[in-house]
Amino acid sequence: MTRSDNPTFTEKQAQKIWTDYLQQVESLCGLLDKRQKADIQMELKAHLLESYIQMDTGDEVSRISAAIAKLGQPRKFIPLWVEERLLDGAQPGSSTRNLFFLLRSNAVKGIKQFVFSTMVGFGYLLSFYFFIMSVMKIFFPDHVGLYLSSSGIPFLGYVDAEGFTELLG
């Protein structure tokens, strides 16, 4: 391997690992301007090369893979770096472009967290409902279950009226 801004490895697989990693970084830095992207890439390249050089045993593939494992996958830390850079750029006197992208990024993150929390909450509520129905089935075996109303609408729960047909038996 030669040491430069973009090193070349003698093993094709090691070069592919290096290139794929930097392409992931590039795609995750989409909201930043060219200078900010270049800063992040130069910093990551320096860290990777330093780790690679410190590991003096093994082939190129295992050494670059270990250096990447030590640094971590980009999807875990690059979004935080991008957000930090956008926030730095949203200081008084800066362009509104960075502020817009920062707000959009946080809004999307907030919406994802809200949807996930709602789904988890609904799952807990549903499991609590099934628990209550299973306890009630012990005390009211003829009135708790899956029923079909006379109008053809299925119902799961407690019924205390005529006109329902039990489906599970």
C-alpha positions as CSV (number, residue, x, y, z in Angstrom):
1,M,0.0,0.0,0.0
2,T,1.2,3.5,-0.7
3,R,0.5,6.2,1.8
4,S,-1.3,9.2,0.2
5,D,-4.7,10.9,0.3
6,N,-6.2,7.9,-1.5
7,P,-4.1,4.9,-0.8
8,T,-3.9,2.0,-3.2
9,F,-3.8,-1.5,-1.8
10,T,-2.1,-4.4,-3.5
11,E,-5.2,-6.6,-2.8
12,K,-8.3,-5.8,-4.7
13,Q,-10.6,-6.8,-1.8
14,A,-8.9,-4.4,0.5
15,Q,-9.2,-1.6,-2.0
16,K,-12.9,-2.4,-2.4
17,I,-13.5,-2.3,1.4
18,W,-11.8,1.1,1.5
19,T,-13.7,2.5,-1.4
20,D,-17.1,1.1,-0.2
21,Y,-16.5,2.6,3.3
22,L,-15.7,6.1,1.9
23,Q,-18.7,5.9,-0.5
24,Q,-21.0,5.2,2.5
25,V,-19.5,8.3,4.2
26,E,-20.0,10.3,1.1
27,S,-23.7,9.3,0.8
28,L,-24.4,10.1,4.5
29,C,-22.8,13.5,4.2
30,G,-25.3,14.6,1.4
31,L,-26.6,17.6,3.3
32,L,-23.2,19.2,3.7
33,D,-21.3,21.4,1.3
34,K,-18.1,20.2,-0.5
35,R,-15.7,21.7,2.1
36,Q,-17.5,20.0,5.0
37,K,-17.7,16.7,3.2
38,A,-14.0,16.9,2.4
39,D,-13.1,17.7,6.0
40,I,-15.0,14.7,7.3
41,Q,-13.5,12.4,4.7
42,M,-10.0,13.6,5.4
43,E,-10.5,13.1,9.1
44,L,-11.8,9.5,8.6
45,K,-9.1,8.6,6.1
46,A,-6.4,9.8,8.6
47,H,-8.0,7.7,11.4
48,L,-8.3,4.6,9.2
49,L,-4.7,4.9,7.9
50,E,-3.3,5.4,11.3
51,S,-5.1,2.3,12.6
52,Y,-4.1,0.4,9.5
53,I,-0.4,1.3,9.9
54,Q,-0.4,0.4,13.6
55,M,-1.6,-3.1,12.9
56,D,1.6,-4.7,11.5
57,T,0.4,-8.3,11.3
58,G,-2.0,-9.9,8.8
59,D,-2.9,-9.2,5.2
60,E,-4.3,-6.0,3.9
61,V,-7.9,-7.1,4.0
62,S,-7.8,-8.1,7.6
63,R,-5.9,-5.0,8.6
64,I,-8.3,-2.6,6.8
65,S,-11.3,-4.5,8.1
66,A,-10.0,-4.3,11.7
67,A,-9.3,-0.5,11.3
68,I,-12.9,0.0,10.1
69,A,-14.3,-2.2,12.9
70,K,-12.3,-0.1,15.4
71,L,-13.6,3.2,13.9
72,G,-17.2,1.9,13.5
73,Q,-19.8,1.8,10.7
74,P,-20.5,5.3,9.2
75,R,-24.3,5.0,9.7
76,K,-23.8,5.0,13.4
77,F,-21.8,8.2,13.8
78,I,-21.9,10.2,10.5
79,P,-25.5,11.5,11.0
80,L,-24.4,13.0,14.3
81,W,-21.4,14.7,12.7
82,V,-23.5,16.0,9.9
83,E,-26.0,17.4,12.4
84,E,-23.2,19.0,14.4
85,R,-21.7,20.6,11.3
86,L,-25.2,21.9,10.2
87,L,-25.7,23.3,13.7
88,D,-22.3,25.0,13.6
89,G,-23.3,26.5,10.3
90,A,-26.6,27.7,11.7
91,Q,-25.0,30.3,14.0
92,P,-25.9,34.0,13.6
93,G,-24.8,35.4,10.3
94,S,-24.7,32.1,8.5
95,S,-26.9,30.9,5.6
96,T,-30.4,29.7,6.2
97,R,-29.7,26.6,4.1
98,N,-27.9,24.9,7.0
99,L,-30.7,25.8,9.4
100,F,-33.3,24.4,7.0
101,F,-31.4,21.1,6.6
102,L,-30.9,20.8,10.3
103,L,-34.6,21.4,11.0
104,R,-35.6,18.9,8.3
105,S,-33.2,16.3,9.7
106,N,-34.5,16.7,13.2
107,A,-38.1,16.6,12.1
108,V,-37.6,13.4,10.2
109,K,-35.8,11.9,13.2
110,G,-38.7,13.0,15.5
111,I,-41.3,11.6,13.2
112,K,-39.5,8.2,13.0
113,Q,-39.2,8.1,16.8
114,F,-42.9,9.0,17.2
115,V,-44.0,6.3,14.8
116,F,-41.8,3.7,16.5
117,S,-43.0,4.7,20.0
118,T,-46.6,4.6,18.8
119,M,-46.1,1.1,17.4
120,V,-44.4,-0.2,20.5
121,G,-47.1,1.4,22.7
122,F,-49.8,-0.2,20.6
123,G,-48.1,-3.6,20.9
124,Y,-48.0,-3.3,24.7
125,L,-51.6,-2.3,24.7
126,L,-52.6,-5.3,22.5
127,S,-50.6,-7.7,24.7
128,F,-52.2,-6.3,27.8
129,Y,-55.7,-6.7,26.2
130,F,-54.9,-10.4,25.4
131,F,-53.7,-11.0,28.9
132,I,-56.9,-9.5,30.4
133,M,-59.0,-11.6,28.0
134,S,-57.1,-14.8,28.9
135,V,-57.7,-14.2,32.6
136,M,-61.4,-13.4,31.9
137,K,-61.7,-16.7,29.9
138,I,-61.0,-18.6,33.1
139,F,-63.9,-17.0,34.9
140,F,-66.3,-16.5,32.0
141,P,-65.6,-19.3,29.5
142,D,-68.9,-18.9,27.7
143,H,-68.6,-15.2,27.2
144,V,-65.0,-14.6,26.2
145,G,-63.5,-15.5,22.8
146,L,-63.7,-14.8,19.1
147,Y,-67.3,-14.3,18.0
148,L,-69.2,-13.5,14.8
149,S,-72.2,-11.2,15.1
150,S,-75.4,-11.8,13.3
151,S,-74.4,-9.0,10.9
152,G,-71.2,-10.9,10.0
153,I,-68.7,-8.7,12.0
154,P,-66.1,-10.6,14.0
155,F,-65.6,-9.6,17.6
156,L,-62.8,-10.6,20.0
157,G,-63.5,-10.1,23.7
158,Y,-66.4,-10.4,26.1
159,V,-70.0,-10.7,24.9
160,D,-73.0,-11.0,27.0
161,A,-75.8,-11.0,24.3
162,E,-77.5,-13.4,22.0
163,G,-76.9,-13.4,18.3
164,F,-73.1,-14.1,18.5
165,T,-71.6,-17.3,17.2
166,E,-68.4,-18.5,18.7
167,L,-65.8,-19.2,16.0
168,L,-63.1,-21.0,18.0
169,G,-65.2,-23.4,20.0
